[in-house]
Each structure stands twice: as structure tokens, then as C-alpha cells.
Amino acid sequence: MAAAVASSGGRKRKCEELSAPELGQLHEDPWFLMLSDQQEEEEPRPPCPAVAFDAAEKTWAQCRAAPGPVPVAAAGGLVLYRAPETGALTVANPLSGVSRALPPPPPAATDALYAVAMYGSPYRVVLILGELPHLSMAVFDSSKNAWEDAVPLSRKTEASPADTRAPHDDDDIDEDMDGDGDGAVYYLSKSGDVMVSSTQRSASRQYSSAVTCRSDGGEAVAYFLSHSGAVVACDLARRVFAELPRILPVHFEYSIDVVACGGRAYVVVLSEYLDTASLRLWEFSDGAWRHVAAMPPAMSHALYGKKADVNCVGHGGRVMVCVSSGDASANGCFMCDVGSNAWEELPRCAGGDGEAMDFVAAFSFEPRMEAAV
């Protein structure tokens, strides 16, 4: 890690010599705050430097000590942490180490937490509450240092499009995809047995979402997974949501996550078929899922039979895919350039004991010392 720290310091010296436009270009290359399987356990532990991947230098670097056990969202140069015991929220700049505790949400926001979104500058934190189809949201506006009152969310109607970043006809949305609830989906196997399908989220991504915004910061749409694995698109301005059609049949076993990059939302799916594994990126457009990128077969085949899980995050034109499995040989992190469909595996990061660290998830942020909490 000493080399990574030195690299980080060199980056800071270069920043001091750059003009404002050049600094803006430098910020286009994100850092990815990495989460290990030990961090997922959410057990109390002394503060320690966090590990980040510098996408520009393609090296590992250290961040300041995390103010909370597990991050739940990120926007710009900031990361949002949530205390699982109390639900208290803290915003931090991982580069400078500066942090602040957010005031508690309004008393009316008492429903169970479903998803967390963070976007914009000044930033906003959005809590999606309740259970499908009865959802509400509470918004914290950092420019006002206050929470807005919790408001109910409505299912998408023909007159109120919910997913501006994934344009399609309103009639193409199956609003009853999961019935009137959001629990498990039941189906019959070929043998006639009643089977149940539900999504198991890792602790690090339990409340995660992906947010797309217009270039001016408006028209924010949050995408997250339902408990049964359907993708939900929530228009935060119009306060409406819709459930998108499934990519694969409900009886398939696969790993899925949703990401946002380049102002668009994508779904990453790891599945197995005909004695091999495939990892693909899909975009919902014109009423149907469209395949946009795929890991080379030689790389994805190594995941076959490993019962691997994928947790993903996007930034700019990149998507990072963290693969974790009970089989250590399948663990790894990969970077995809969506436009060119170029894939590369990240170098392994050595921990304090010299052993390679396994990462299960990541959050992207812009490495900006000046980002204010």
C-alpha cells in the first residue's frame, strides 16, 4: 500500500499545478471505494484506511478512515454511510476525511427502508420507504440542510412517464409484474412442485440504487431492484414508479444488479446456459431489453458453476463488476468500457498481511478534495 499512497500524493501535487478546466477533466476519472467481505459483516471495528481503485492511474490507493461500517450511496465527490443499528446517516469526503452527520429524517418517515439514492450538487439524499406497491420517499436537501416531508409514490400512469433515461411507450410497462406485493414469486417446476423465487441482496448492496440525471442535474430517476428481482424505475421529480419487464424468466437462477453511467441505466446479469456462463449488460429501450455489452466468453466461462454473485457500479462510460463466490478462484473485479465493450480484470490488491483482498462491491466517487459535505 505504500506505493499506492505515494501515487496518491503525486496526484495531489499535479492537481496544484492544473487550471480549473484541467481539474474538471481530471475529475472525469473516478475512484472506486472498495468493500471487502469483512466489511460486509458490519461488525464494530477500529477505523482503518479504506481502499480505492484509481481509474486514471489504474492503481490502488488509500482513503481516509470511514465514518461508518458500510456505505450505501455516493454522488460527486461524496459517500453516504448508514449505521445499521440506528439508521443514522453520515456524509463524508473519502479523500479529505471530512464528514458530517445528517439530521434525522422526519418523524412521518417511519416505514421500512427500501432503497437509498444520492445525486446532484448540492447533493440530495432520497430514502425510498415501504413495500411495493405502497412506497413513499423522504428527501434531504443539503442546500437547505433539512428534510422535506415524506410523500407517497404512485405507480406509473400513462400520463406520467417514470423513466426518462430509458425511453419507451407507456403501454410497454407491465405494472402488475409482481402483483400487489413485493414478496417472493411462486411458480411450478416441470415436476409440478411449487417453487419460490426471491432476490438475496448482499449487505453492502441491500439498499443500493442507481441514479440517472440530465446534464443540468434535473430529471433524476432512481433504479433499484425489488425483493423479487424486478427492476424498479422511480421518477423522483414526478413521484411515480414503474416495474420493468424481467430480462430472464422467473425460474432462472442468475445474479443481477443495476448501474448508471453516461446518463443511462443498465442491468448487469450473470447467468449460466449450455454449460457456460455469460455476463451481459442490458438497457431498456423502446419497450424491450437491448443487449449492449458482454464479457468475452473466455473470461465469463471461468465463472461457470461457481454460484458467483455480481455487485456493480458505474461512472462516466465505465462499469465495474465485483464478482464474489465461495470458490476463491472466481473472485475478482472487472472494468468494462460500455461504448467499446472492452473488458479488463483489475490487478489484485494486497492487504496488510500481504494476502490478496477479495472485494464484494464498490461505490464510485470523484476524487475531489474540495467537495463539501
Sequence and secondary structure as in RCSB ss.txt:
>XXXX:A:sequence
MAAAVASSGGRKRKCEELSAPELGQLHEDPWFLMLSDQQEEEEPRPPCPAVAFDAAEKTWAQCRAAPGPVPVAAA
GGLVLYRAPETGALTVANPLSGVSRALPPPPPAATDALYAVAMYGSPYRVVLILGELPHLSMAVFDSSKNAWEDA
VPLSRKTEASPADTRAPHDDDDIDEDMDGDGDGAVYYLSKSGDVMVSSTQRSASRQYSSAVTCRSDGGEAVAYFL
SHSGAVVACDLARRVFAELPRILPVHFEYSIDVVACGGRAYVVVLSEYLDTASLRLWEFSDGAWRHVAAMPPAMS
HALYGKKADVNCVGHGGRVMVCVSSGDASANGCFMCDVGSNAWEELPRCAGGDGEAMDFVAAFSFEPRMEAAV
>XXXX:A:secstr
 HHHHHHHHHHHHHHHTS HHHHHHHTTS EEEEEEHHHHT       EEEEEETTTTEEEEEEE SSSSEEEEE
TTEEEEE TTT  EEEE TTT  EEE     TT  S EEEEEEETTTTEEEEEEEETTEEEEEEEETTTTEE   
EE EE BTTB S TTS   GGG  TTTTTT  S EEEE TTS EEEE     GGGTT  EEE  TTS S EEEEE
 TTS EEEEETTTTEEEE   SS TT  EEEEEEEETTEEEEEEEEEETTEEEEEEEEEETTEEEEEEE  HHHH
GGGTTS  EEEEEEETTEEEEEEE SSGGG EEEEEETTTTEEEE    B TTSSB  EEEEEEE   TT   
